[in-house]
């Protein structure tokens, strides 16, 4: 039976994730399906659930050190650390050893979160892989009820973070030869010409 938790039950959420479970929770942006990024089997299960054969999810972490611990080269992270913590996901190259995460793409979007509640959970669990809580062609779930309609017992637990509307996804950027390319404009505006974060 699928478990329903509240966002205050951090210890229980962390325990489930540590056991290799996958769940739906409100991230620093929108509701997402999540699992521990270091758990190969859980990652494969998440991708199968989302039918993501060639589209990697996003890795969220509490710090750059957590991302380095996962196996991402520090030089790629320190060159963009001025953008974090923020709801800005940055496409970073990954090596072959992390192929299970980038599923052959050679790169994945990562971010260090600013949201204190999610950061606190990440400090316990380590980096999480997340993918928006929706099925192909449908909008992202704005509540646990909607997420349940999408996934049912396909996930092990749901964390009720309330109903959220008009909550933007993260901004996604890529750095190419020191130039910033905005791949998706989200909750934070990044000026492509200057590479700077603009006032909201």
N, C-alpha and C positions, 0 to 999 in steps of 0.2 A: 504494500500500500504506500502511495506517495505521501511524504511528510510535508505539512505546511508549517512554516516557522515565521517568526517576526524578525525584523532586522536587529532587534536587541539580543537575539540568541546567538551571539558571535561564537561562543564556545561550541555549541551544537553544530553550527554551520561549518566551522573549521574542522570538526571531527568527521563530519560526513565527507567533506572534500578530501581530507586526509585518508579516508578509507577508499578513495577512488570513485566516489559518487559524482554525478553531474546534477546540476540544479539550475533553477532560474532565480535571479535576484536583480534588484535595482542597482546598477553599477553607478559610477560617478556621472553617467549620462542617461542612458535608457535601460530598460529591462534587457538582460542578456542571459543566454545559456552559458554557464561557466563550469570549468573544472580546473584542477591544478595543472599548470603548464608543464611541470616536470613528470607528470604521470602519463606515460605513452599510451597505455590502454584506454584511459579516460578520454584523452585527446582524440583517439581514433573513434571512440564511441560518439563523442560530440559531433565530429565531422560527419559521421554516418547519419546521425539524427537530423542534422541540418542539410544533408545532401550536398556537402561542400567538397567535391572531388578536386576542384582546382581553384578554390577561393579561400585562402587562409583567413582565420579569425584575427583577433587583436589580443596582444598580451598586455595586461595591466599589472602594475607593480607599485610597491610603496616607496621604492628607491632605485636608483641606478645600480647600487650594489646588488640588489636582488636579481636584476637582469643579467649582470655579469656572472652571478652565481649560477644562473640558468645555462650559461654558455655563450652569451652574446659578447662579442669583442668590445672591450671598454672604449677603444678609440672611436668607435662609431657612436657611442653614447655620449661621451664627454664633448664631442663636437656639436651636439644639439641640446646639451643640458640646460641652456638658457631658456628653453621653451617649457620646462617643467618646474614644479608640478602644475599641471593644467590639463583640461580636456582636449589636448592636442596629441593625436597619434602620428608617429613618424615612422615611415617605412625604412627599415634597417636591414642590411644584408645579413643572412644567416648561413652558417656553414653546413656541410653535409650531415654532420652529427645531429643537427636539429631538423633533419628532413621531415620527421614526423609532424613537426609544427608548421613548416612552410609548404609542406606537400609538393615539393618539387619546384616551387616558385623562386627559391633562392633568397627570399626576403619576406618580412612580415611587419605589420604595423605594431608599434609598441608605445606605451605611455606610462608616465609616472603620475598617479592621480593626486588631485588636490583635495578631494572630498575626504574629510577626516574619518567618517564612519567606515568607508570602504578601505581607506589606508590602514585603519586599525585591524580590519579583518585580514588584509594582505600581509601585515606584519606577522600574523600567526600562520597563515597558509603558504606564504611565498607567492610568486607570480601566478596569476590565473589567466587561462585562455578564455576569451569571451567572444560570443557571436550573437548578434541581435536576436531577441526572442520573437521570432516570426517564422512562418513557413514560406517557401518560395512564392513570390508574387503578392504576399500579404503585408500589411503595415505592421510595424513593431508593436507588440503588446503594450498597452498602457496600464494594465493591471494584472494581478495574478490570475484572475478569472479568465481574462483573454488568453493569457499564456497557457492555462490549463486546457482551453479549447484547442489550442494548437498542438500541444505535446502530450496531454493526458498523462499516462503512466510511463511515457518515454523517457522522462527524467525522474530522478530519485527524490527530489525535494523542490519546494517552492518557498521563496522568502517574500512575504507580503510587505512591500514598501509603500503601500498606498496606491492610489490612482494618480497617474501622471499624464498630463496632456501638454502639448507644445513644448516638450523638453527636447532640445536638439541633440543630435548625435555629436560625437567628437569631430573636430576638424582633422582632416588627414593631409599631411604634407610629405613631400619627398625632397631631399637635397641632392641635386645633380650638379657636379662641378661648381660647388659653392653657390648655386642659384636655387631659390626656393620655388617649388612647384606645388600649388594647392590642388590636391586631388579631389577633396570634398570639403566644402565650406560648412562648418558646423557651429558650435557654440562660441568659438573664439575666432576672430578675424585675423588672418596673417597676411601682411602686405607682401605680394610676390616680388615687387620691385626692390624693397628694402630688406625683406626677410624679418621685419619686426612685427610684434603683436600690436594691433591697433586697439585703441580705447573702445570698449563696448558701449 
